Structure formats: C-alpha cells, structure tokens
Amino acid sequence: MNPDKILQKLALQVQKIETTEHVVYMRLADRCKDNNNAEVLRKIGESEKYHAMFWKSKTGIDVKPDSYKVFKTVLLARVLGMTFILKQMEKNEGTGSRRYANLAKHFPESARLSKEESEHEKEILGMLDEERLKYVGSIVLGLNDALVELTGSLAGFTLALGDTKVITLAGLVTGISAALSMAASDYLSSKAEGDATAKKSAVYTGVAYLLTVALLILPFLLLTSKFLALGITLFIAVLIIYSFNYYISIAQDISFKHRFLEMTIISMGVAAFSFLIGYVLKVVLGVNLG
C-alpha cells in the first residue's frame, strides 16, 4: 500500500476516535448530576472536538462518530459508573502517546496534541467523585465475607447434608442471616465512630452480601448433582473475585493481581478446609444424609 494512503488511514482512525470521544464526553456531561464534573467533561469533550478538527484539516474528510461505541460507553457508564468507564476508555484507547507517536514524524503538531491528551487523562483521574466509590470499603466487606463464609459453608454442606434442595435451604438461611448480621454490625460500628453515612454504608454491605449469596447458591437451586453444583459455585466465586477486583483496579488505580490472588486463595482455602471438616464430622458423628 502507498505510504501516503497508510498515513491517511492512520490519521482517519485517530480522527474517528477523537470524534467519537467528543460525543461520548458531551453525552456523559449532559447526564452528570455534579456540575463540576459535568463542566470538566464538557471541557474535555470540546478539546476532543478540536483535535478531531485538526485531523480533518489533514485528511480533508468528514468522519462520523462510532454510534455503537457511543451508545455502549454511555450505557456502561450508567451501569458500572462513570469513573470506571472513563478510566478504562483512557487506558485502553487513550489517543495520547500511543497513536500520536506514530504520526508525530509526519505531523509535528501532533506532539502538542499528545501532551494535551495526557493532561486530560490526569484531569479525569482526579475529577470524578462517585458515591459508589465512596463505599468500596463497605462493598468489599460484604462481598469478601460472603465469598469466604458461604463458599466454606456450601462446601461443608455438600458433604454433611443430602440433596441440593437441603443444601440450598441451609445456604439461604446461613447467607441471609449473615447478611443481616453483617449489615447491622457495619451500621453500629460506623455509627459508633460518628460516621454520618452509617446507614448507607450498612446498605452497601448488606446488598453486596445478599447478591453474592444469590449467585453462589444458584447452582444448588438449579442442579440435582451437589458436587457439580459445588464446582460451579466455586467457579462463580472466582469469577466474582476477578470481576470485582478488575473493576476496583481500574476505578481506583490499585494492583489487580495481588488482590485477586489474595481473595481467591483465602476463599478457596476456606472452602477446601470446610469440605474436609464436613467429611470428618460426617464420619465421626456417623451421620449419613445421602
């Protein structure tokens, strides 16, 4: 392919990305309830538009935004939170140094645009203040306790009890009771420390616990083979740990690998130990429920 055509194709790709990100930032700004955050988003959106116009002056072609990407990004921002989505967008597709570096030799002005992009990324990192991220500690408390306690309980129930319906019943009673107890403890602890958000903190803890309980017990509710159900439950537990830690690592810029391995080892270790305890107690007590 002609070098000039390759260069134009690369410039058009960057132009399309800039145009798409301009629309994304403006849409998110329109939906942002925080005026300060909305203002920064619009500022960055306008800057993305300026960059797109720069590349249009080089390509001479009008480029439409990627409508699907705009829709997907705005939707995911509403579901997963704006902080996570924007940081992921800048991390995975930041048009800063990565793309502009390939064009800098032919378009010296792109070096300045690359610097502006880097500044935008830093601005985004420090600008957003979402409620859900304020309660990460409460979510971690509920989610981690549910993973450790319920995977252990279900592993023990799998050997100590009979069919999956009995295990489901025992798991639900254990899980719901533990969720209420955990939420109450979190509320009392936060209130004792004078935390004005004690109620919300307790709600986040309890909801995180209950959602985790529901996901972990689902295989026992749907399947008749308790060992297959346990295997799927342990897989779901690892999947929850992976998903949550990936989310937090992006949103809060912390290490993913260490936290993921730590939570996985603890949860699976407790499950294995509980499975062994269930077997020992079944033999010692001479209980045979199937």
C-alpha positions as CSV (number, residue, x, y, z in Angstrom):
1,M,0.0,0.0,0.0
2,N,1.1,3.5,-0.8
3,P,2.8,5.1,2.3
4,D,0.6,8.2,1.9
5,K,-2.5,6.1,2.0
6,I,-1.3,4.3,5.1
7,L,-0.6,7.6,6.7
8,Q,-4.1,8.9,5.8
9,K,-5.7,5.7,7.0
10,L,-4.0,6.1,10.4
11,A,-5.0,9.8,10.6
12,L,-8.6,8.9,9.8
13,Q,-8.6,6.3,12.6
14,V,-7.4,8.9,15.1
15,Q,-9.9,11.4,13.7
16,K,-12.8,8.9,14.2
17,I,-11.6,8.1,17.7
18,E,-11.4,11.8,18.6
19,T,-14.9,12.5,17.1
20,T,-16.4,9.5,18.9
21,E,-14.8,10.5,22.3
22,H,-16.1,14.1,21.8
23,V,-19.7,12.8,21.6
24,V,-19.1,10.4,24.5
25,Y,-17.9,13.1,26.8
26,M,-20.7,15.5,25.8
27,R,-23.3,12.8,26.4
28,L,-21.9,11.9,29.8
29,A,-21.7,15.6,30.7
30,D,-25.4,16.0,29.9
31,R,-26.2,13.1,32.2
32,C,-23.8,14.2,35.0
33,K,-25.6,15.5,38.1
34,D,-22.5,17.0,39.6
35,N,-22.0,20.4,38.0
36,N,-18.2,20.5,38.5
37,N,-17.8,17.0,36.9
38,A,-20.1,18.0,34.1
39,E,-18.1,21.1,33.4
40,V,-14.8,19.2,33.2
41,L,-16.4,16.6,30.9
42,R,-17.6,19.3,28.5
43,K,-14.2,21.0,28.6
44,I,-12.5,17.7,27.6
45,G,-15.2,17.0,25.1
46,E,-14.6,20.3,23.4
47,S,-10.9,19.6,23.3
48,E,-11.6,16.2,21.7
49,K,-13.6,18.1,19.0
50,Y,-10.7,20.5,18.4
51,H,-8.4,17.5,17.9
52,A,-10.8,15.9,15.5
53,M,-11.0,19.2,13.5
54,F,-7.2,19.2,13.4
55,W,-7.1,15.8,11.8
56,K,-9.9,16.7,9.4
57,S,-7.7,19.6,8.2
58,K,-5.1,16.9,7.4
59,T,-7.4,14.3,5.8
60,G,-9.9,16.5,4.2
61,I,-12.7,14.0,5.0
62,D,-15.7,14.3,7.3
63,V,-15.8,11.4,9.8
64,K,-18.9,10.3,11.7
65,P,-18.6,9.1,15.3
66,D,-18.9,5.4,16.1
67,S,-22.6,5.4,17.1
68,Y,-22.4,1.9,18.6
69,K,-19.4,2.8,20.7
70,V,-21.1,6.0,21.9
71,F,-24.2,4.0,22.9
72,K,-22.2,1.3,24.6
73,T,-20.0,3.6,26.5
74,V,-22.8,5.8,27.8
75,L,-24.9,2.7,28.8
76,L,-22.0,1.1,30.6
77,A,-21.2,4.4,32.4
78,R,-24.8,4.3,33.8
79,V,-24.4,0.7,34.9
80,L,-20.8,0.5,36.0
81,G,-20.1,4.1,36.9
82,M,-18.6,6.9,35.0
83,T,-15.2,6.7,36.8
84,F,-14.6,3.1,35.8
85,I,-15.7,3.6,32.2
86,L,-13.7,6.8,31.5
87,K,-10.6,5.4,33.1
88,Q,-10.9,2.2,31.1
89,M,-11.5,4.2,28.0
90,E,-8.4,6.3,28.5
91,K,-6.4,3.2,29.5
92,N,-7.4,1.1,26.5
93,E,-7.9,3.7,23.8
94,G,-6.2,6.8,25.0
95,T,-5.3,8.6,21.8
96,G,-2.4,10.2,23.7
97,S,1.1,9.0,23.3
98,R,0.3,5.6,21.6
99,R,-1.5,6.8,18.5
100,Y,0.1,10.3,18.1
101,A,3.6,8.8,18.4
102,N,3.1,7.1,15.1
103,L,2.0,10.3,13.4
104,A,4.5,12.8,15.0
105,K,7.1,12.3,12.4
106,H,4.8,13.4,9.6
107,F,2.7,15.9,11.7
108,P,4.9,17.7,14.2
109,E,1.8,19.4,15.7
110,S,0.6,16.0,17.0
111,A,3.2,16.2,19.7
112,R,1.3,19.1,21.3
113,L,-1.9,17.2,20.9
114,S,-0.4,14.2,22.6
115,K,0.7,16.3,25.6
116,E,-2.9,17.7,25.8
117,E,-4.3,14.2,25.8
118,S,-2.0,13.1,28.7
119,E,-3.2,16.2,30.7
120,H,-6.8,15.2,30.0
121,E,-6.2,11.8,31.3
122,K,-4.7,13.1,34.6
123,E,-7.6,15.6,34.9
124,I,-10.1,12.8,34.6
125,L,-8.3,10.8,37.2
126,G,-8.7,13.5,39.8
127,M,-12.0,15.0,38.9
128,L,-14.7,12.3,39.4
129,D,-16.4,11.7,42.7
130,E,-19.0,8.9,42.6
131,E,-21.0,7.7,45.5
132,R,-20.4,4.0,44.8
133,L,-16.6,4.5,45.1
134,K,-17.0,6.2,48.5
135,Y,-18.4,2.9,49.8
136,V,-15.9,0.5,48.3
137,G,-14.9,-0.5,51.8
138,S,-18.4,-1.5,52.7
139,I,-18.8,-3.4,49.4
140,V,-15.6,-5.2,49.9
141,L,-16.6,-6.1,53.5
142,G,-19.9,-7.6,52.3
143,L,-18.6,-9.3,49.2
144,N,-15.5,-10.7,50.8
145,D,-17.3,-12.1,53.9
146,A,-20.0,-13.7,51.7
147,L,-17.4,-15.3,49.5
148,V,-15.3,-16.7,52.4
149,E,-18.2,-17.7,54.7
150,L,-20.7,-19.0,52.1
151,T,-18.2,-20.9,49.9
152,G,-17.0,-22.6,53.1
153,S,-20.5,-23.3,54.3
154,L,-21.7,-24.7,51.0
155,A,-18.5,-26.9,50.7
156,G,-19.2,-28.3,54.2
157,F,-22.9,-28.7,53.5
158,T,-22.1,-30.6,50.3
159,L,-20.7,-33.5,52.3
160,A,-22.6,-33.2,55.5
161,L,-26.1,-32.8,54.1
162,G,-28.2,-34.6,51.5
163,D,-29.5,-33.4,48.2
164,T,-29.2,-29.9,46.7
165,K,-32.6,-28.7,48.0
166,V,-31.5,-29.3,51.6
167,I,-28.1,-27.6,50.9
168,T,-30.0,-24.6,49.2
169,L,-32.2,-24.2,52.2
170,A,-29.3,-24.4,54.7
171,G,-27.2,-22.0,52.5
172,L,-30.1,-19.5,52.2
173,V,-30.7,-19.4,55.9
174,T,-27.0,-19.1,56.6
175,G,-26.5,-16.4,53.9
176,I,-29.5,-14.2,54.7
177,S,-28.8,-14.3,58.5
178,A,-25.2,-13.5,57.9
179,A,-26.0,-10.6,55.5
180,L,-28.4,-9.0,58.1
181,S,-25.8,-9.5,60.8
182,M,-23.0,-8.1,58.8
183,A,-25.1,-5.0,57.8
184,A,-26.2,-4.4,61.4
185,S,-22.6,-4.7,62.6
186,D,-21.4,-2.3,59.9
187,Y,-24.1,0.2,60.9
188,L,-23.4,0.0,64.6
189,S,-19.6,0.2,64.0
190,S,-19.9,3.2,61.7
191,K,-22.4,5.0,63.9
192,A,-20.1,4.5,67.0
193,E,-17.3,6.2,65.0
194,G,-19.7,9.2,64.3
195,D,-20.0,8.4,60.6
196,A,-23.0,10.3,59.2
197,T,-23.2,7.8,56.3
198,A,-23.6,4.8,58.6
199,K,-27.0,3.8,57.1
200,K,-25.8,3.9,53.5
201,S,-22.6,2.0,54.5
202,A,-24.7,-0.7,56.0
203,V,-27.0,-0.9,53.0
204,Y,-24.0,-1.3,50.6
205,T,-22.5,-4.0,52.9
206,G,-25.8,-5.9,53.1
207,V,-26.7,-5.7,49.4
208,A,-23.2,-6.8,48.4
209,Y,-23.5,-9.8,50.7
210,L,-27.0,-10.8,49.5
211,L,-26.1,-10.5,45.8
212,T,-23.1,-12.7,46.4
213,V,-25.2,-15.2,48.3
214,A,-27.7,-15.4,45.5
215,L,-25.1,-16.0,42.9
216,L,-23.3,-18.7,44.9
217,I,-26.4,-20.6,45.8
218,L,-27.9,-20.5,42.3
219,P,-26.2,-23.7,41.1
220,F,-27.6,-25.7,44.0
221,L,-31.0,-24.4,43.3
222,L,-30.9,-25.4,39.6
223,L,-29.0,-28.7,39.7
224,T,-29.5,-32.1,41.3
225,S,-25.8,-33.1,41.5
226,K,-24.5,-31.5,44.6
227,F,-20.8,-32.0,43.6
228,L,-21.3,-30.4,40.2
229,A,-23.2,-27.6,41.8
230,L,-20.3,-27.0,44.2
231,G,-17.8,-27.0,41.4
232,I,-19.9,-24.3,39.5
233,T,-20.3,-22.3,42.7
234,L,-16.5,-22.2,43.3
235,F,-16.1,-21.1,39.6
236,I,-18.7,-18.4,40.2
237,A,-16.8,-17.3,43.3
238,V,-13.5,-16.9,41.4
239,L,-15.4,-15.1,38.6
240,I,-16.9,-12.6,41.2
241,I,-13.5,-12.1,42.7
242,Y,-11.9,-11.5,39.3
243,S,-14.7,-9.1,38.1
244,F,-14.8,-7.0,41.3
245,N,-11.0,-6.7,41.6
246,Y,-10.7,-5.7,37.9
247,Y,-13.3,-3.0,38.5
248,I,-11.6,-1.7,41.6
249,S,-8.1,-1.8,40.0
250,I,-9.3,0.4,37.1
251,A,-11.5,2.8,39.2
252,Q,-9.0,3.3,42.0
253,D,-5.7,2.6,40.3
254,I,-4.6,-0.2,42.6
255,S,-2.9,-3.5,41.9
256,F,-5.2,-6.2,40.4
257,K,-3.0,-9.3,40.6
258,H,-2.2,-9.1,44.3
259,R,-5.8,-8.5,45.5
260,F,-7.2,-11.1,43.1
261,L,-4.8,-13.8,44.2
262,E,-5.2,-13.0,47.9
263,M,-9.0,-13.1,47.8
264,T,-9.0,-16.3,45.7
265,I,-6.6,-18.2,47.9
266,I,-8.5,-17.2,51.0
267,S,-11.9,-18.2,49.6
268,M,-10.8,-21.4,48.0
269,G,-8.7,-22.3,51.1
270,V,-11.7,-21.9,53.4
271,A,-13.9,-23.9,51.0
272,A,-11.4,-26.8,50.9
273,F,-11.0,-26.8,54.7
274,S,-14.8,-26.7,55.3
275,F,-15.2,-29.6,52.8
276,L,-12.7,-31.6,54.9
277,I,-14.4,-30.6,58.1
278,G,-17.8,-31.7,56.7
279,Y,-16.3,-35.1,55.8
280,V,-14.7,-35.6,59.2
281,L,-17.8,-34.6,61.1
282,K,-19.9,-36.9,58.9
283,V,-17.6,-39.9,59.8
284,V,-17.2,-39.0,63.4
285,L,-20.9,-38.5,64.1
286,G,-22.0,-41.3,61.9
287,V,-24.4,-39.1,60.0
288,N,-25.5,-40.2,56.6
289,L,-27.9,-37.9,54.8
290,G,-27.0,-39.0,51.3
